[in-house]
Amino acid sequence: MPLRTAERSSLVGRVIDQLRTLIESGEWPVGSKIPAEPVLVERLGVGRNTVREAVRALVHSGMLEPRQGDGTYVRADDDLGAAVLRRLHRAGHLEALEVRASLERDAARLAALRRTPADIAALRAVMARREAASAAGDDEKLITADIDFHRIAVAAAHNGMLADLYGHLTEGLRAVLETIVHSALTEEERYQHPSHQALVDAIEAGDPDAAQRCVESYLGASVNSVRTLQDADE
């Protein structure tokens, strides 16, 4: 989507709207680096101060993130995501796990009732990636596979709003996973493969009660792990 030349009236507001559209449309995806200020000035046909104010406004909202000496990156693709990220920065791991649990319990129940063969195939494929990363001792790949696993499980509920809300918790989810996986806890506590595999089986079997119990099992274990690590730090 090409950048349009902003009209002179309400220039900053119009530039903000244009930048926001590029983010929300996915042309500038989350994690990507936006063009440098001189490039934006040339493509928008507005002054440097106008571009600077527009970018600053989106930084303040949480959609953009400046990285000193590197540039500005897309941090969230909508206002809700930006708000969730701001709140996550003030939340502890246990708070993030509690919110995650409330979403995943409902998602697991719905997934057991609504899953498709494609959903089950995707879950089994990502579970294989998760186990392979664990066997190889590659914690970073394990964390990525685990995040993908839970996103796919939530997506199997076929509720777009639930999937969007859960997706905005990804940063908090990654932080908790890194804390647990990179700790000195036992392998069973760090990886929890049986309860994750049991969730796939419960969803495939169309058993919402069993699916919910699986979520409660692995998240309860995660809560205990975080508390153990917090106690060790005191």
Solvent accessible surface area in square Angstrom, and as a share of the most:
residue,aa,sasa,rsa
1,M,93,0.41
2,P,109,0.68
3,L,22,0.11
4,R,139,0.51
5,T,96,0.56
6,A,8,0.06
7,E,104,0.47
8,R,165,0.60
9,S,68,0.44
10,S,84,0.54
11,L,33,0.16
12,V,45,0.26
13,G,32,0.31
14,R,97,0.35
15,V,0,0.00
16,I,29,0.15
17,D,85,0.44
18,Q,8,0.04
19,L,0,0.00
20,R,58,0.21
21,T,56,0.32
22,L,2,0.01
23,I,1,0.01
24,E,90,0.40
25,S,73,0.47
26,G,43,0.41
27,E,72,0.32
28,W,23,0.08
29,P,70,0.44
30,V,84,0.48
31,G,48,0.46
32,S,31,0.20
33,K,109,0.46
34,I,10,0.05
35,P,32,0.20
36,A,63,0.49
37,E,45,0.20
38,P,74,0.47
39,V,64,0.37
40,L,1,0.01
41,V,35,0.20
42,E,146,0.65
43,R,105,0.38
44,L,0,0.00
45,G,32,0.31
46,V,7,0.04
47,G,38,0.37
48,R,115,0.42
49,N,104,0.53
50,T,19,0.11
51,V,1,0.00
52,R,101,0.37
53,E,79,0.36
54,A,0,0.00
55,V,23,0.13
56,R,134,0.49
57,A,40,0.31
58,L,1,0.00
59,V,45,0.26
60,H,157,0.70
61,S,30,0.19
62,G,4,0.03
63,M,0,0.00
64,L,2,0.01
65,E,60,0.27
66,P,81,0.51
67,R,105,0.38
68,Q,192,0.85
69,G,91,0.87
70,D,64,0.33
71,G,31,0.30
72,T,25,0.14
73,Y,31,0.12
74,V,3,0.02
75,R,44,0.16
76,A,5,0.04
77,D,57,0.30
78,D,45,0.23
79,D,79,0.41
80,L,84,0.42
81,G,1,0.01
82,A,1,0.01
83,A,40,0.31
84,V,30,0.17
85,L,13,0.07
86,R,100,0.37
87,R,114,0.42
88,L,25,0.12
89,H,121,0.54
90,R,170,0.62
91,A,27,0.21
92,G,42,0.40
93,H,55,0.25
94,L,44,0.22
95,E,83,0.37
96,A,12,0.10
97,L,2,0.01
98,E,108,0.48
99,V,75,0.43
100,R,14,0.05
101,A,13,0.10
102,S,50,0.32
103,L,33,0.16
104,E,6,0.03
105,R,80,0.29
106,D,82,0.43
107,A,2,0.01
108,A,5,0.04
109,R,81,0.30
110,L,45,0.23
111,A,0,0.00
112,A,2,0.01
113,L,114,0.57
114,R,110,0.40
115,R,78,0.28
116,T,52,0.30
117,P,118,0.74
118,A,73,0.57
119,D,21,0.11
120,I,17,0.09
121,A,63,0.49
122,A,38,0.29
123,L,0,0.00
124,R,88,0.32
125,A,60,0.46
126,V,3,0.01
127,M,3,0.01
128,A,59,0.46
129,R,116,0.42
130,R,8,0.03
131,E,71,0.32
132,A,62,0.48
133,A,7,0.05
134,S,17,0.11
135,A,95,0.73
136,A,82,0.63
137,G,54,0.52
138,D,47,0.25
139,D,32,0.17
140,E,94,0.42
141,K,133,0.56
142,L,3,0.02
143,I,0,0.00
144,T,56,0.32
145,A,1,0.01
146,D,2,0.01
147,I,3,0.01
148,D,35,0.18
149,F,0,0.00
150,H,1,0.01
151,R,107,0.39
152,I,47,0.24
153,A,9,0.07
154,V,4,0.02
155,A,50,0.39
156,A,0,0.00
157,A,0,0.00
158,H,99,0.44
159,N,57,0.29
160,G,54,0.52
161,M,144,0.64
162,L,19,0.10
163,A,37,0.28
164,D,89,0.46
165,L,57,0.28
166,Y,4,0.01
167,G,27,0.26
168,H,28,0.13
169,L,18,0.09
170,T,20,0.12
171,E,72,0.32
172,G,9,0.08
173,L,7,0.04
174,R,81,0.30
175,A,38,0.29
176,V,2,0.01
177,L,20,0.10
178,E,61,0.27
179,T,48,0.28
180,I,6,0.03
181,V,2,0.01
182,H,100,0.45
183,S,24,0.15
184,A,108,0.84
185,L,23,0.12
186,T,82,0.48
187,E,114,0.51
188,E,135,0.61
189,E,70,0.31
190,R,53,0.19
191,Y,12,0.04
192,Q,20,0.09
193,H,38,0.17
194,P,98,0.62
195,S,19,0.12
196,H,7,0.03
197,Q,54,0.24
198,A,41,0.31
199,L,2,0.01
200,V,0,0.00
201,D,65,0.34
202,A,8,0.06
203,I,0,0.00
204,E,75,0.34
205,A,78,0.60
206,G,27,0.26
207,D,54,0.28
208,P,25,0.15
209,D,74,0.38
210,A,21,0.16
211,A,0,0.00
212,Q,49,0.22
213,R,144,0.53
214,C,17,0.10
215,V,1,0.01
216,E,75,0.34
217,S,62,0.40
218,Y,3,0.01
219,L,6,0.03
220,G,32,0.31
221,A,38,0.29
222,S,9,0.06
223,V,28,0.16
224,N,90,0.46
225,S,5,0.03
226,V,1,0.01
227,R,122,0.45
228,T,72,0.42
229,L,34,0.17
230,Q,74,0.33
231,D,94,0.49
232,A,81,0.63
233,D,125,0.65
234,E,175,0.79
